[in-house]
């Protein structure tokens, strides 16, 4: 017995829909954090008065978290990437 084509198509469409919803959820979950990081760096650069202060901002993470891992993005990296 073969499954009916309508049932098979419905199951496939449901699986694709679930994958798309999960992808959207995880993508949108990161967006507010990226926006906060950009705004924090932008404010810090606006408050900098000297080139030395700007260099110090380049080296710091957008939102200090206390973590010192190598994966932490810095304001300088965001600035070079055009996402200041």
C-alpha positions, -999 to +999 in steps of 0.1 A: +000+000+000+013+034-010+004+065+010-020+089-007-001+117-024-022+144-006-012+130+028+025+127+018+025+163+005+008+175+037+034+158+059+062+172+038+047+207+039+043+205+077+079+195+082+091+224+060+069+248+079+083+236+113+119+240+100+111+275+088+094+285+120+124+272+141+149+291+118+129+323+121+126+320+159+163+314+164+172+342+140+149+367+156+161+358+191+196+371+182+184+403+166+177+423+198+211+415+212+229+426+180+209+458+181+218+465+217+255+458+209+255+483+179+238+510+200+261+505+229+292+509+206+276+539+188+269+557+221+305+550+233+320+564+201+298+595+203+310+601+239+347+596+230+365+629+230+400+619+219+416+593+195+429+574+226+394+570+239+382+558+205+410+532+205+400+521+240+364+516+228+377+496+197+393+471+221+363+466+244+332+444+240+300+462+233+283+450+264+307+440+292+298+405+304+328+396+325+337+367+301+372+367+287+368+343+258+383+347+224+349+347+207+338+380+222+331+406+195+347+440+201+333+474+191+363+477+168+353+445+150+318+458+146+331+491+133+354+474+107+325+452+096+304+483+090+279+475+118+288+504+141 
